[in-house]
Amino acid sequence: MKADPMTQEGISSSIGVELSTQDIVTPRLELIPITMEMVQTGFARSPEFGRLVNAEVPAEWPPEGWDADAFNYVIDKMTRYPNARGWGRYIAVKVPDGGRRILAGTCGATLPIELNDDPEIGYGMLPSFQRCGYATEAVAALVAWIFEHPHVRSVNAQTFPHLQPSIRVLAKNGFEFAGPGPGPEKGTILFRKQRQ
């Protein structure tokens, strides 16, 4: 009997999920896989959070939009799919000369990659790390990692028409306008990048 890919058993058996997922490393960033413990301590603003992510946590943490709804959404998905790893990540900026990395934002898919052949991604940066190219670099690395999953045919993202910096991040990464966003937020527009 074939495992259903929409169940936890299907995720585990169909891709041989590793219990630990490596950071995605770029020239300036490290994309840290989020764990349940990280989410819980980070949302609680626990001093333990910095130790768990092995990064300095700026006073302005978390990024805009990382509210109770986002927290509950991530907790729900991590509870439902505990063996799916790497789909949600913190963005940390490397510090020269071996200093401790600094949390700068978040990025990831809205569901485990294994559940969809057209996963939706999202991203957000703290204000002091915006307009430095970090979001573009993080999205490029995240999308490359997603396309390492052979079943994925495309990646999509929603944003609002007035968020020009977000649209530029997508355009620089080869996403094309694909019409109105499906929601749940009203007024979004959809962008998609096809597998090449």
Secondary structure, 3 states (H helix, E strand, C coil): CCCCCCCHHHHHHHHCCCCCCCCEECCCEEEEECCHHHHHHHHCCCCHHHHHHCCECCCCCCCCCCCHHHHHHHHHHHHHCCCCCCCEEEEEECCHHHCCCEEEEEEEECCCHHHCCCCEEEEEECHHHCCCCHHHHHHHHHHHHHCCCCCCCEEEEEECCCCHHHHHHHHHCCCEEEEECCCCCCCCEEEEEECC
